[in-house]
Amino acid sequence: MTDINKVIDEMPTEVYERLVSAVELGKWEDGTVLSQEQRASTQQVVMLYQARKLTQTEHFTINSEGQVNELSKSELKKQFRGDSIAEFKEKEL
């Protein structure tokens, strides 16, 4: 039986990123759809990886204590302040 902690410790970043993509899209890179069981298992691996190997502070990510980061509305506003998507110029008359 494989020890999940060893798998997480030895997992390359590229594999983690593929797993994240599979969970988000519901299918593997080759287009094969994940079953509900595969998606749930893959999501658990992603969450374990995030908790053990990443320093997550973003909204709805898993922190090092295994808890979901839930930022308040004001914290989210601070995070995105200054990152405007578009600017509009007033029309000169």
N, C-alpha and C positions, 0 to 999 in steps of 0.2 A: 504494500500500500504506500502511496506517495504522500509525503508530509507536505501539506499545503504551505507551511512556513518556509520550507526549503525552496519550494517552487517560486514563491513570492520573492525571496531573497536573491534567487538566481535569474529572475525574469528580466530580459532586456527591455529597455524603454520602447523599442519598436513593437514588441509583442503586446505590451500594455496598451499602446496606442491603437493597435488593431482590435484588441478586445473592447476598448472604449467605443470604437467605431461600430463594431458588431452590435453592441448593446444599444447604441443610439439609433442605428438604422434597422435593426432586427434581422440583419443578414450578414453573412461573411463576405469578404472581398470578392469571391467568385460568384456571388449572387445567391448562394444557397441560404434559404430562410432558416433562422434559428427556431427550434421548437421552444415552447414556453419554459420547459425544464432547462434547456441549454441557455436561454436568455437569463433566467434566474441565477443559474450557476456562474455564468460569465459575469453578471453584475456583481455577485458576491466577491469574485476574484478581483475585479476592478476596485471595489470598495476596500478590500484588504490591502491591495497595492497602494492605494491612495493613503490609507491610514499609516502604513508602515514605512513607505519610501518617499512620500511627497510632503512638503510643508504647504498645506492647503489653507488658504484664507478666503477663497472665493465663495460666493453664494452657492449653496446646495452642493458643496463638496465635503468629503470626509476628512476630518482633522486627525491629528496624531493620536487622539484619545478615542477614536472610533465613533465620534459624534458628527452629526451633520451640521455644517456651518450654515446658520440661518441669519443673514444680515438684516438689520432693520431698514426701513425705507430711507432714513436719514444716512445710514452707513452706505447704502447703495448709491445715493445721490452724491456723497463725498467721493466715492470710488470713481464715478463717471464725470465728475465736475471737470470742465476744461477739455473734455474729449468730445467736441462737437462733431456731428455728422456732416452738417452743411451750414453755411452761413448765407444769409440773404442780404443783399444790398438794397438800400432805399433808392427808388427811382428819382433821378434829378429832374427838376422841372425847368 
